[in-house]
């Protein structure tokens, strides 16, 4: 199954869907830093910089279009301007979908879209002949240590035959591709084997300190009696023994005592000498979790094969 990636960012959708057995044949991304990341990992894939310039002739036929259209118009971290925000680009994504008529559409956005624009997005897709479903899958669903709730919009075309651009070539090649996809999606998904999301087994940078360093830091804290204002952060903070014991046996717990940052330089809260650090952090913040996309992609592959097997043969 071939797909076109809109608002590709650093390739979170692309990586997840490729793990599910799909092939990326096109990317659309405006950010210069993200373009360099995409060019490094997908050097053979055609890219267009601005979605406003995408036409139906830029890429080959595809069976899926994916994209996390900009979330700023709906995010609670912003002004929530919705359609009045110049970053409201859902109409452009819809325009590309109408131009390529894929069998599947996979979109993503923040949870804030639910009460603002989700109904309109689903209605737009349904007017184009798609059956739609929206659901929330957080990053912790694939064993990440952060919640990161995201709305996933899935659409499947109810049109058949010449009404839809399937992107597939009938005959032996199509049968072989279907067989390959069947074998691929039987492979079990294991989020813990992935290395593309931050180490989900890590308990924070404080765990990386040697015992001697930890003891020294505890003594310094006891002597100074000072506390950092961010007492709820778990990165590099001291935890009480109750929490540690609970974590060791795999049980959830709440730290009721105040937790404080370890003093410099033991924790190293300031990153020095990291090239493109601001660009990296911004790109990671905008990216989707590839493991979530992989799970959805495998489900799409299974449904796509079932739909193909159940569809009536073309007698024309």
N, C-alpha and C positions, 0 to 999 in steps of 0.2 A: 504494500500500500504506500503510495507516494503522498507527501504532504507539503504544504506551503506554510511557512512560519512568518506571521505578521508580528510587528513589535517584538522582534526576536530577542532583544537584549543580549545577554551573554550565552544564550542557547539552552536555557532550562527546559523549555518545551522540546527542543530539538533532541537533546540528550535523552530525555525520558521516552519520547516516541521511538527513537532509534533503538533503545533497549527493548522496546515492545515489538521490534521487528519491522518498523516502517523505514521509509527512505525520504530524507529531506532533499527536495529539488529546488527550493527557493527560499530566500530570507529577505525580510524588509526591516531595516533598522537605521535610524537616523544618527544615533549617538556615535561619535568618532571612536571613543574608547571601546565600546561594545563591538563596533565594526572590526577593530583589530583582533579582538578575541574570536569573533566568528571566522575571520579570514584565517586565523591560525588553526582552528579546529575543523573547519569545513572549507578548505581551500578550493575545492572543486565546485562548490555550490554557488549558483548565481545569486547576486544580491542587488537589490534596489534600495536606494537610500531613503527616499521619502514616499510614504504611502499615498500621498496626493498624486504622485506620478505613476502609480501602478496601473497598468492596463491589462486587458484580457489576453494580450499578445506577449507579455513579458516572460511568462513561465509556461512550462508544459502543463498539460492537463493533470489535475491532482484529485485524489479521492478524499482528502481531508485538508481543511484550513484551520489553523490554530492561531491563537494570539491572546495575550493579556493586554487588552486595550487600556490606555492610560487610566490609572485609578485616582489621580489627583482630584478630578471633579466630584468624587464620591467619598474620599477618605476623610475620616474624622480628624485627621491631623491637619487638614486644610480648611478652606472656607466653604467647601461643599457647594460649589457654584453650579454643579450639574451641567445642563446644556449651555449655560452662560459662560462656562469656562472654555477658553480657547484650546484647551487640551482635551476637550470632549471629541473623541475620534471614533466612536462607535459607528456613526454614519459612513465613515470611510472604510471601516472593516466590512460593513454590510455591502457597500458598493463592490468591493473586491469579491465577496462571496457570490454576489449576483453575476459577476463577470465570469467566474470559473465554475459555478454550480457544482461544488463538491458533494459527495454523498454524505460526508460528516463535517460538522463544525464543532470545534472545542474552544471555548472562551474562558477567560479567568479574570476575576477582579476582586476587590476587597469586599468585606461583608457590608460596608456602607452602601453598596449599590442596591441592596435588597429593597429598601424603603424609598429609593429615589428613582431608579431607572430600570430595574430588572424586568418589570412587567412590559415595558416598551420594547426592550431588547428581544424578549421572547415573542412578543406580538410581531415584531419586524420579521423574525425568522419564520414564524408560522405563516405569514402572508406570502412568503417565498416558497412555501410547500414543504416546510420542515416540521417534524415532530420534535418537541423540545422538552428538556428536563433540566432543572437547576438544583444543585445540592452543595452543601458546605463540607469540605474535607480539610481538616487542619493538618499542619506539618507533623504534629504528634501522632497522627494516625499511622505514620510510617516510622515511628520510633524516634523522631527527632525530639530534642529536649525543650523545644519551644512550641507554643500553641499555633500561632500564625494561621488563623482562620482565613480561608479563601473560598469565594463562591466560584463554582465550576459550572459552566453552561454547555450542555451537550445537545446537539441537534442532529437529527437523521432525516435525510430527504425521503419524502413519501412518493416522489415521482420516479418513473421507471423509463427505461429505454432511452430513446432519443431526446426525451425531455430533460435529461440530466447528463452532465459531463462526468462520466465515470473515471476517465483517465486510464482505463485498462484496455488491453488489446485482446479480443476474443481468440480462442484457439488453444493450442498446446502451451504457449507461454503463460497464458492466464491460469491454466490448470496446474502447471508446475509451481507458479507463484502461490496459488491457494494451498497446495500441498506444503510448501515451505513455511507459510504462515501458520498452518496447523501445527507443524512440528515446533515452531518457535514458541507459540503461546502455551504449549504444554510445559515449558520450562518453568519451574517454580520461581515465584518472586520472593526475594529475601532482602529486605531493606538494610539489614545489619551488615550485609556484605559490601555495601556501597561505600565509596570513599569520597563522593562528590559533595556531600553535605558535611558540615562540621561534625567532628567525632561525637556521635550521640551517646557514647558510653562515658564520655569525660564528665567529671564532676566539678569542673571549673579549674582555672589556672592555679588556685591555691593548692590543689592536689599535687601539682608538679614540684612543689617545694620540698627540699630534703627535710628530714625530721629536725635536724639541728637548726635549720633556718626557720622552721615553724616555731620552735621553742623560743628562739631569739626574738622573733616578732611578737609572740605572746607576752614576753617579758617587757618589751618596749611598750606595748599597749597598756599593760598593767601599770607601768611607771608613769606614763603620760596621762592616762585617763581620758584621752581625747577620742572623739568619734567623728567619722565622716557622715555627712548628712544622708547619703544614699544607703540606708540600712536594709533595704529590701533586695538589693542586688545580690545574686548568688555567685557572680564571677569574682574569684579571688577573695572570697570572704571567709571568715571563721564560722564554723557551724558547731552547734552544741553536740555532745556525744549522743544524745537521744536521736537526733536526725541521722548521724552517721551510722548508728546501729540499725536503724530502720532501713536505711538505704542498702546496707550490707545484706539484709535478708530479703530485699526486694519489696518492702512494704512502704507505702507513702506515709509521710509524716509532715507536721508543720513545726517550724522552728519558732518557738514562742519567746526566745530570748533575743536581745538585740544582736545583730550581726554587723560587723564592721569590716571595712577594707583593710587588708594587710598594708603596712606602710611601705613606701618606696625604700630601696630599689627592689625588694624581693619579688613583688608582683609584676612589676614592669607594665603599668597601665598605659604608659605612653610609648607608642610604636615609633622607633627611629629607623631611618634608612629603608623603609618599605616603599618601593617605587609605585607610583600611582595609587597610593593608599586611599585617597578620597574617592577616586573613580571606582576603585574596587568595592569600597563599602557601599557607595551609591548603587552600583550595578547589582551587588548581592541583595541589597534591600529591595530592589525592584524585581528580582528574579523569582521564578516559581521553583518549587522543590521538585527536582527531576523524578524522585521516587514516587511522588503522588501522580505525576503525569504518566509514569510507566504503568502503574496499576490501571489507570483509566485507559491507556493505550491498549493494554492487553485485553481489556473488556471490549473495547471497540473492535479489535481484531476478531475476537470470538463471535461477536454479534454480526460482523460483516460477512464472515464465512457462512453463518447460519442463514443470513438473508440471501446470500448468493445461491445457496443450495436449495432454498425454498422458492426462489423466484421462478416464474414460468419461463420456459425456453422461448427464445425469440423465433417466431415462425415466419417472420417477414422475409 
